[in-house]
Amino acid sequence: MACLLAMLVVCNINVNVSLAATFPEIPALKELDQSDEKVVVIVTATGEVEEAVAAVSQALPQSEVRKMFKRTLNGFSIELMESEVELLKALNEIERVDEIVEYSANLDSSVPFVGGDHVRGMVDPKGSN
């Protein structure tokens, strides 16, 4: 009996490893191109956020600061033209500029990947065994 249990565990691990090897990779972030479309970016400041916002507002008057962050990130989000992103990166008060990227879950492939099909029948409608 113990041999059968060990065999099942080994087979289950092998199945999970083989599924992990075939899971699609996260797509690479696209490079910011130099077009005239508006883009929203997250900016990390080198010093005080207010000083960085003032410098950006002076250098890029057409841009619009959306939200300032002080606890989770020392920076702010800003909406500006894509052609101005390189100017923003060149400012001394700016440490980093990251484009906002949206991701969505695809449950058709993620539920089987994490083994959701196997545990679905293990609980009753109330959520207990």
N, C-alpha and C positions, 0 to 999 in steps of 0.2 A: 504494500500500500504506500509506504514512504517513497519507494522508487517511482511509482506512478505519479505521485504528487511532485516530486523533484523534476520528473520529465515534463509535466505540464508547466511548471514554473519556467523551465528553460525554454520551452517552445514559445510561451507567451512573451518572454523577454526578446527572443529572436524576432518574433512578429513585430513587436513594438520598435525594435531597432531598425528593421527593414522598412517600416513605414516612415520613420524619422529620416531615413536616408533619401526617401523619395519626396519629402515635403518640399513644396516650392519655396525658394528663397524670397526674402523681402526685396521688392524692386529697388534699384538704386535711385537716389534722388536725382532729379534732372538738374542740369546746370542752369543757372540763371542766364537767360539770353537777354540781349540788349534791344528789346522791343519797346514800344510805347504803351504797353498795357500797365494798369495798376497792379501792384502786388503788395501783399502784407508779409512783413518779416518780423522776426523776434531779434532784438538787438541786446547784446550783453555789453554793459558799460565797463570801462576800466576803473572809474572812480565813482563819484556820486552820480546817481541817476539824474537828478535835476540838472546838474552841470552838463551831462551828456545830451539831455533833451534840449537845453538851451543852445548848445553848439550845433546840433542837428537842425533845429528850427531856423538858426541864422544861416547855415550853409545851404539848406534845402527848404526854402520858405513854402513851396507848394506841397510839401509832405504834411501828413496829419498823424500826430501821435494818438494812438488809440487807448492804450492802457499802460500804466507804469507798474513794475513789479519790484518789491523790495525784500520780501521774505523768501519766496521760492527761487527767485532769480534777481540778480542785480542788473535790471535792464527794463526794456519796454517793448511794446509792439507798435509798429508804425506802418502806415499805408503810403506808398510812394510809387513813382514810375519805375519800371524795371531798368530804364536807362540810368537812373540815379543810384542804383544799388552800389556800384563801384565807388562812387563819390562818398557814399555813406561809410563803406569799409575803410576808406582812406583817412577818415577823421581820427585824430589822436585819442579822442574820448571813447572810441568804439573798439571793443576787444573782439567781438564776434558778431556775425550776421547769419541768421538761419531762416530759410524760407519755411513757411507753414505748409505742411503736407498733410492731406487727409487720407486716412486709412479706414477701411470698413471690413467687418468680419464676413467671411463666406462660410456659413454654417454647413453647407453641403460637403465641404472637404474637412473642416476643422472638427466636427463631431466625431466622425470615424477615426480621425487621426489621434485624438486623445482617448479613444476607447469608449465614447459615450454610448454607442450601440450596445455594448456588453453590459453596462450598468443600468440601462434604462429599465429593464425588467426586474431589477433587484429590490425595488422599493414599491410599497403599495401607494395608492392615490394620496394618502396622508403624508407620505414622505418617510415612513418608517419601514423597517425590514419585515 
